[in-house]
Structure formats: structure tokens, C-alpha cells
Amino acid sequence: MPDPNPDALHFLQTRRSRPAKTLRGPWPDRDVLMPLLVAAARTPDHGKLEPWRFIVLERAALARLAEVAEARGKALGLDAEQIAKGRTQYDQGGLAVAVIEVQKPSEKIPALEQTYSAGAVCLALLNAALAAGWGANWLSGWPSHDRGFMRDGLALADHERIAGMIHIGTEGAVPPERPRPDMDSITTWQSA
């Protein structure tokens, strides 16, 4: 028989991201953040490639990225609403961790599996922050998919991209519960 951990299972069944716009200071410092990064780095990683890395973005770095997002939005010809939405993600935060997917050459591990691993790191970091009592949210948005933003804002190489921005802070408001999937409609059982 397995040795259950009902508290961990209950947490996973009831976890809820906190909207980034509701996060306030204080923000986790390095000593508090490192155990969360350690937990995220325990993500399944076929071939032990570590196809991801972290960039911790403190307040001044986020303010700089807000400027980069605005400049990139204008260069791309986006409308004012899109530009404002891209900028706001960085304007409103005090701490975020950019999880960077780092594609590594491998004859055994397909690129897609490396992408899955980077996504799993995002969720693991989000859950670690929530489990530690912080408010947290995983955001992306158009800047995260723009090569110019990745280059100008984070100096990413061509084989790197943003998997997610995990905003972490003190919870400012408890969000209402939202509808969850109907398990019967998304689950198929096969016995043979």
C-alpha cells in the first residue's frame, strides 16, 4: 500500500493561483525564494538535460521590462490596449521569476519533451510558492512570445525562450473560486 500524504493531495486539489495584479509587498527575498526554486528544479527532466533556467526579476528589473514591452509593442504596431496590457504585467509587480526554456541538443530527448519539462517547472514553482503561503500567478502574454522582447529585455539566446513569468508576492485579496473541469467529460477509462 502507498504511504499517502493527504495534506499534499488536499493542497493540490484546492490550489488556486492569485491574480498578479492583487499581489503586494513584502516580496520573498533570496533566502525565502531559493527553497522555492529548489522545489521547482525537482521537476521531471528526461535525460537530465535541465532544459530551463531562472531569471529572478526584482522591482527595478520589472520596471525596465515594462519599458521594453511598451517599446516592442510600438515597434510591432500593436494597438494601445495591447501595449498597455503587455506593459502592465511588469508595471504592477515587485518580484517575478522568468522560467527560461533552454533547448539543448539531444539525440534521445525530443525538443517537445524539453518544452514540457520547462512548463512543468513553471507549475512546480507556482505550487511551491502557494504551498509556502505566498500569492503567485503564472503569466505569459504577447511580450513573452516576442523574440525582440526576449532579446532586448532578457538577453536570451536564439535557443532560449520564456516558458512563463511566475509572479510571487503577498496575497492582497482572495480570489473567488472559479468553475473547474467536469471530470466525467474529460476522463476516459480503458481496461483492455
KOLMIBA-643255 format. One line per field, with one value per residue (C-alpha): y, z, x negated. Coordinates in pm, whole numbers. Example, Ala and Ser with C-alpha at 12.3 -4.5 7.8 and 13.67 -1.06 7.14 Angstrom:
REM KOLMIBA-643255
py	[-450,-106]
pz	[780,714]
px	[-1230,-1367]
END
This chain:
REM KOLMIBA-643255
py	[0,354,591,876,1244,1374,1732,1750,1593,1835,2128,2014,1957,2302,2520,2849,3099,3457,3726,3904,4244,4161,4073,4320,4350,4223,4009,3700,3774,3550,3330,3268,3230,2976,2683,2751,2742,2418,2266,2377,2233,1886,1871,1561,1612,1328,1281,1519,1797,2078,2245,2551,2818,3100,3477,3645,3984,4233,4563,4769,4489,4463,4840,4813,4526,4738,4995,4723,4582,4926,4989,4645,4688,5016,4860,4576,4820,4688,4896,5099,4844,4556,4762,4865,4504,4386,4667,4629,4276,4423,4758,4605,4350,4355,4016,3762,3463,3421,3050,3023,2720,2629,2391,2155,1926,1565,1255,1093,1376,1550,1928,1890,1695,1974,2220,2004,1999,2380,2409,2165,2386,2680,2485,2344,2695,2828,2546,2578,2949,2884,2599,2833,3077,3333,3455,3354,3363,3223,3477,3492,3742,3872,4005,3654,3530,3817,3745,4115,4135,3822,3966,4328,4257,3940,3892,3545,3344,3206,2860,3009,3137,3237,2946,3163,3456,3346,3648,3596,3826,3874,3794,4116,3958,3608,3541,3374,3010,2958,2677,2362,2092,1833,1525,1286,1480,1483,1134,811,474,185,-160,-350]
pz	[0,-69,213,148,214,249,321,-5,-201,-46,-136,-499,-523,-384,-501,-661,-836,-716,-983,-1026,-1000,-642,-520,-283,-80,106,-165,-94,-52,-179,131,103,-274,-304,-147,-391,-684,-547,-537,-895,-1017,-899,-1200,-1422,-1671,-1915,-1984,-1704,-1958,-1734,-2033,-1827,-1605,-1383,-1405,-1084,-1164,-880,-885,-1089,-1345,-1382,-1435,-1709,-1871,-1870,-2080,-2313,-2354,-2446,-2696,-2853,-2874,-3061,-3292,-3368,-3443,-3167,-3056,-2735,-2540,-2630,-2544,-2208,-2125,-2207,-2003,-1701,-1631,-1543,-1401,-1127,-980,-721,-793,-1071,-1183,-1555,-1628,-1940,-2165,-2287,-2582,-2569,-2847,-2776,-2989,-2723,-2584,-2838,-2820,-2728,-2413,-2315,-2360,-2140,-1872,-1877,-1841,-1551,-1383,-1410,-1240,-976,-888,-878,-647,-427,-378,-297,-60,119,179,-92,-356,-701,-1065,-1391,-1672,-2028,-2268,-2602,-2473,-2361,-2719,-2891,-2987,-2967,-2609,-2518,-2674,-2556,-2215,-2101,-2342,-2435,-2695,-3003,-2843,-2538,-2481,-2198,-2064,-1809,-1571,-1217,-1010,-635,-352,-54,-128,-142,-194,-201,-546,-578,-678,-1049,-1237,-1261,-1528,-1534,-1465,-1633,-1961,-1973,-1843,-2041,-1874,-2073,-1923,-2233]
px	[0,-119,-206,41,-20,337,226,30,317,567,341,316,692,774,483,575,349,371,412,78,250,355,5,-159,-478,-652,-806,-1015,-1384,-1665,-1671,-1297,-1294,-1579,-1387,-1103,-1346,-1496,-1146,-1078,-1409,-1300,-1069,-1081,-1360,-1412,-1781,-1882,-1929,-1800,-1633,-1542,-1689,-1564,-1595,-1478,-1329,-1315,-1124,-1374,-1415,-1037,-1011,-1276,-1084,-768,-956,-1086,-733,-599,-879,-835,-458,-503,-764,-523,-240,-15,281,269,476,244,-61,87,176,-177,-332,-103,-224,-564,-450,-239,-479,-752,-906,-875,-1076,-1119,-1141,-1351,-1327,-1675,-1658,-1955,-2074,-1986,-1952,-1732,-1518,-1290,-1256,-890,-977,-1214,-928,-705,-973,-1002,-624,-634,-897,-656,-378,-613,-737,-381,-272,-582,-511,-144,-234,-476,-191,-269,-32,-152,-49,-189,-162,-280,-119,-242,-578,-672,-636,-814,-1177,-1259,-1132,-1326,-1643,-1611,-1461,-1634,-1927,-1802,-1991,-1816,-1782,-1605,-1253,-1025,-822,-643,-664,-584,-483,-520,-418,-193,167,370,712,856,998,1336,1339,1383,1556,1347,1348,1624,1414,1658,1640,1259,1183,1191,1131,987,948,840]
END
